[in-house]
Amino acid sequence: QVQLVESGGGLVQAGGSLRLSCAASGRTFSNYVRWFRQPPGKEREFVAGISWSSGIRFYIDSVKGRFTISRDNAKNTVYLQMNSLKPEDTAIYYCNAGPGLVREAGPYWGQGTQVTVSS
């Protein structure tokens, strides 16, 4: 069993930055680690993913060039650096891990962290 704990959300003005963290306990990461988000009144969507073994990264088009997913193997932690934030990035952000395709959710979820971008 893997427990995921997110941190780093908050309120920021448009154009600002936030860094989200996802720390795993119970087991070390393997396969893919992903970030999903759920905007108000909308479905949850894939945002970014990283292969824990190779470090290959994947993003949705709307965040390319603004968001960076990275990993720290020693800390068993994945980060999502979010720059040039826009109001449409407002959502609850969830860390997700486990086997499967990179853009599809694995079995392990964090509790979510709120990101609010004001205009």
N, C-alpha and C positions, 0 to 999 in steps of 0.2 A: 504494500500500500504506500502511496506517495501523498504526502500532505504539501499543499502549495499555499504560500502566504504572500500576498501582494502588498506593496506599499508604494507611496509616492504620489498618489493622486492629490487633487486640490483644485482651487480656483485660480485661473490665470487669465490675463487679458489676451486678446487676439494678437498674434505675433510673438507671444512668449513661449517659454519652454518648460517642460516637466520631464522628469525621468522616473519611470516606473520600475520597480524591482519585483522579482518573483523568486522566492527562495524555496527550495525543496527540502523536505525532511522525510525520514523514513526509509527512503531509497535514493540513490543518486539518479539524476536524470539519464535517460537514454532515449533513443529515437528522436522525435521532434518535440520542441517546446514552442508553443504558439501563444499569441495574444489575439483575443477576440474582443469585440466591443458591442454594446447594445445601446444605441441612441434611444432617447425617450420616444415611446410609441412605435418603435421599429424592432425588427428581428435582430438577433445576434449575428454578427458577421466576422469573418476572419480578417485580421489586420496584418499580421506578420508572423513568420515562423522561422526557426533556425534548426538545422540538423545538429544535434549535440555532438555527434562524432566528427562530422566534416566541417561544420561551421557554415555550410551553405545557407544563404538567407533568401527569404521570399517575402514579397510585399504585395498588398493590393495597390492598384495604380494611384489611388487618391492620396496615398501617403509616401509614395516614392520620392526621394529627394528631401523629405522632411523628417521622417522617422528612421531610426536605426535600431535594429535588434542586435544584441550581443550577448555573449556568455562569459562567465567566469567559472572555469572548471573547478578551481580550488575551493570556491565558495558555494558551488552547486547552485548558482544564481544566474538568472537571465534578466536582462535589462531591456527596456524600451525607451530610448531617448527620443523625445518628441519636440521638434523645433517648429517654428513658424506656425504655431497652432492657430486653427480657425474655429469659429463657432460651431461649424458642422462636425468638429471632432468631439464635441460634448457627448459623453456616453459613460456607462459603467464599463470599465476595462477588466477583462478576466484573463488570467493566465491558465493555460491548458497544456497538458503533457500526456504522453503515451503513444503507443503505436498507431499506425494508420497513415493515410496520405497527409501531406503537410497542411493542406487547406481544409482538412476535415478534423473535427474534434476528436481527441483521444479521451480516455476514460477519466482522467484526473483534472479537477477544476479547483481554482482558488475561489475565495469568497467574493472577489471583485473589489475594485477601487474606483471611486467617482472622479471623473475629470470633467470640469466645467470651464468652458472658454467663453468669456464675455466679449461682446463686440464694442 
